[in-house]
């Protein structure tokens, strides 16, 4: 079996040495698909030959890392999630803020890829709060392991077809500036978002968030790695905080006691603050 191939095992070791984390963090089925994709592109059929290449070619090792970390995204991906946030979660959150005389709203878009998700979050809050947004200090931290994807996100320029595919026309007119065959995110929106390089398999997580989006990335990790991430996300959330997962993801194992399901269809959870 390919999983037992000596070359494949050495590639795994090298890859996760580069990531500075345990080599069992990702599922073998997922890793094999990604590694094979790189090998096919280079015309290599033997794992050991590819291992020798990444040992002497750091650029290829970096490319492999990006291949493993790749995350497909789009504006307002999975519309039911955004409708649920707008109709259910945001009214709850703003009500909580008013009751506690708090004007700070902190959101984390983890594994943000090329930036469509954090910009969607900024649009969502702007639309929901309207003129009241001036009363709040909204900050959105957007992180990813892929520096190239982050550079795209920071530029905030997207092909017109990418924007027009999923952003309503009235929001395009309001939050985007036409630029040839691209749209650029307006400064009005960009000021809420800060982009930062971050590895989800790190030990130290940022803290103090009202809401964390981590969608369509955990499914590629092993159960053990997922539980570690969930434990760190738990500490990153405020006691009233919301956790938004991808539509095929759920919280299993020992981590399930940390969160309570808030909406099944939208895969939204709330933190259980009583858990020690």
C-alpha positions in Angstrom: 0.0 0.0 0.0 1.1 3.6 -0.8 0.8 4.5 2.9 3.5 2.1 3.8 5.8 3.2 1.1 9.2 4.2 2.6 9.4 7.2 0.3 6.0 8.4 1.3 6.8 8.1 5.0 10.0 10.1 4.5 8.0 12.8 2.6 5.6 13.0 5.5 8.4 13.4 8.0 10.0 16.2 5.9 6.8 18.0 5.3 5.8 18.1 9.0 9.3 18.9 10.1 8.8 22.0 7.9 5.4 22.6 9.5 6.9 22.1 13.0 4.2 19.7 14.0 3.2 16.0 14.4 3.3 14.0 11.1 -0.1 12.5 11.9 -1.9 15.8 11.8 -3.4 15.2 8.3 -5.2 12.1 7.0 -3.1 9.9 4.8 -5.8 9.7 2.1 -5.7 13.5 1.8 -1.9 13.8 1.9 -1.5 11.1 -0.8 -3.8 13.0 -3.1 -1.9 16.2 -2.7 1.5 14.7 -3.0 0.5 12.7 -6.0 -0.8 15.9 -7.6 2.7 17.5 -7.2 4.4 14.4 -8.5 2.2 14.3 -11.6 2.9 17.9 -12.4 6.7 17.2 -12.2 6.5 13.9 -14.1 7.6 11.9 -11.1 6.1 8.5 -10.3 8.2 7.2 -7.4 7.8 8.6 -3.9 11.5 8.1 -3.1 12.5 10.2 -6.1 10.2 13.0 -5.0 11.6 12.8 -1.5 15.1 13.3 -2.8 13.9 16.3 -4.7 12.3 18.1 -1.8 15.4 17.3 0.3 17.5 19.4 -2.0 15.0 21.8 -3.4 13.3 24.0 -0.7 11.1 25.8 -3.3 9.5 22.5 -4.1 9.0 21.7 -0.4 7.3 25.1 -0.1 5.1 24.3 -3.1 4.2 21.0 -1.5 3.2 22.8 1.7 0.9 25.1 -0.2 -0.6 22.1 -2.1 -1.4 20.5 1.3 -2.7 23.7 2.8 -4.8 24.8 -0.2 -8.3 26.0 0.6 -11.1 26.7 -1.9 -13.1 29.8 -1.0 -15.6 32.3 -2.5 -17.6 35.3 -1.3 -20.6 34.3 0.9 -19.8 30.6 0.5 -22.8 28.4 1.5 -25.5 31.1 1.6 -27.6 29.4 4.3 -24.7 30.1 6.7 -24.8 33.8 6.1 -28.6 34.0 6.3 -28.4 32.2 9.7 -25.8 34.5 10.9 -27.7 37.6 9.8 -31.1 36.4 11.2 -30.1 34.5 14.3 -26.5 35.0 15.5 -25.9 38.7 14.9 -29.1 39.9 16.7 -28.0 37.7 19.7 -24.4 39.1 19.6 -25.4 42.7 19.3 -28.0 42.3 22.1 -25.3 40.8 24.3 -23.0 43.7 23.5 -25.7 46.2 24.4 -26.6 44.4 27.7 -22.9 44.5 28.7 -22.2 48.0 27.5 -19.5 46.7 25.2 -18.6 48.3 21.8 -15.8 45.9 20.8 -16.5 43.1 18.3 -13.7 40.7 17.4 -13.9 38.1 14.7 -11.3 35.6 13.5 -11.4 34.1 10.0 -9.0 31.2 10.3 -7.7 29.6 7.1 -9.0 32.6 5.2 -7.2 31.7 2.0 -7.4 34.6 -0.6 -9.6 36.7 1.6 -13.1 36.4 0.4 -14.4 35.1 3.7 -13.2 38.0 5.9 -14.4 40.6 3.4 -17.8 38.8 3.4 -17.8 39.1 7.2 -17.1 42.8 7.0 -19.9 43.3 4.5 -22.3 41.3 6.7 -21.6 43.4 9.8 -21.9 46.6 7.8 -25.2 45.6 6.3 -26.6 44.4 9.6 -25.5 47.4 11.7 -26.0 50.1 9.1 -25.1 53.5 10.6 -24.8 51.9 14.0 -21.5 50.4 13.0 -19.9 53.7 14.0 -20.7 52.8 17.6 -18.6 49.7 17.5 -15.0 48.8 17.1 -15.2 45.9 14.6 -11.9 44.1 14.0 -11.5 41.0 11.8 -8.3 38.9 12.1 -7.8 36.9 8.9 -5.1 34.2 9.0 -3.7 31.6 6.7 -0.6 29.4 6.3 -0.3 30.3 2.6 1.7 33.6 2.2 0.8 33.8 -1.5 -2.9 33.5 -0.7 -2.5 36.2 2.0 -0.8 38.5 -0.5 -3.8 38.2 -2.8 -6.1 38.8 0.2 -4.2 42.0 1.2 -4.3 43.3 -2.4 -8.1 42.8 -2.3 -8.4 42.7 -6.1 -10.5 39.9 -7.6 -11.6 39.1 -11.2 -15.0 40.5 -12.0 -16.5 37.0 -12.6 -15.3 35.9 -9.1 -17.1 38.8 -7.5 -20.2 38.8 -9.7 -20.7 35.0 -9.1 -21.6 35.3 -5.4 -21.9 39.0 -4.3 -25.3 40.7 -4.8 -25.2 43.6 -7.3 -26.1 46.2 -4.7 -23.2 45.1 -2.5 -20.8 45.2 -5.4 -21.8 48.8 -6.1 -21.4 49.6 -2.4 -18.2 47.8 -1.4 -16.1 47.3 -4.6 -14.3 49.6 -7.0 -14.1 48.7 -10.7 -10.6 48.3 -11.9 -10.4 47.0 -15.5 -11.4 43.4 -15.5 -11.1 43.2 -11.7 -12.9 44.7 -8.7 -11.0 46.0 -5.7 -12.4 45.9 -2.2 -13.2 49.5 -1.0 -11.1 51.1 1.7 -14.3 51.3 3.7 -14.3 47.5 4.0 -10.6 46.9 4.1 -10.1 48.9 7.3 -11.9 46.3 9.4 -9.6 43.4 8.3 -6.1 42.6 9.4 -4.3 39.8 7.6 -1.6 37.7 9.3 0.4 34.5 8.6 -0.6 31.7 11.0 -0.3 27.9 11.2 -3.4 26.2 12.8 -1.1 23.5 14.1 0.7 26.1 16.3 0.6 25.8 20.0 -0.2 29.5 20.7 -3.5 30.9 19.4 -4.8 34.5 19.6 -7.6 35.1 22.1 -10.6 37.2 22.9 -12.9 36.5 20.0 -16.7 36.9 19.8 -16.8 34.7 16.7 -14.4 32.3 14.9 -14.9 31.0 11.4 -12.9 27.9 10.6 -14.6 26.3 7.6 -13.6 23.4 5.3 -10.1 22.8 6.6 -10.5 20.5 9.6 -12.0 17.7 7.5 -8.4 17.1 6.2 -7.0 16.6 9.6 -6.9 13.5 11.7 -9.3 13.2 14.7 -6.5 13.8 17.2 -5.3 16.9 15.4 -8.9 18.2 15.2 -9.4 17.8 18.9 -6.2 19.7 19.6 -7.4 22.6 17.3 -10.8 22.6 18.9 -9.3 22.8 22.4 -7.3 25.9 21.3 -10.2 27.5 19.6 -12.2 27.0 22.8 -9.6 29.1 24.7 -9.6 31.7 21.9 -13.4 32.3 22.2 -15.0 34.6 24.8 -17.5 32.8 27.0 -20.4 33.9 24.8 -18.5 33.1 21.6 -19.7 31.4 18.4 -17.7 28.8 16.3 -18.7 28.5 12.6 -17.6 25.3 10.8 -17.9 24.1 7.2 -21.1 22.4 6.2 -19.7 18.9 6.3 -17.8 19.3 9.5 -18.8 18.5 13.1 -17.2 18.3 16.5 -16.6 14.8 17.7 -14.7 13.0 20.4 -13.6 14.7 23.7 -13.8 18.1 22.0 -17.6 17.8 21.7 -18.1 18.6 25.4 -16.5 22.1 24.8 -19.2 23.4 22.5 -23.0 23.3 22.1 -24.7 23.0 18.7 -26.5 26.3 18.0 -27.7 25.6 14.5 -27.3 22.2 12.8 -27.8 23.2 9.1 -25.4 26.2 9.3 -22.9 24.2 11.5 -22.8 27.0 14.2 -21.7 26.2 17.7 -21.5 28.2 20.9 -18.9 27.8 23.6 -19.8 26.1 26.9 -18.1 28.4 29.4 -18.7 26.1 32.3 -16.3 23.5 30.9 -13.0 23.4 32.8 
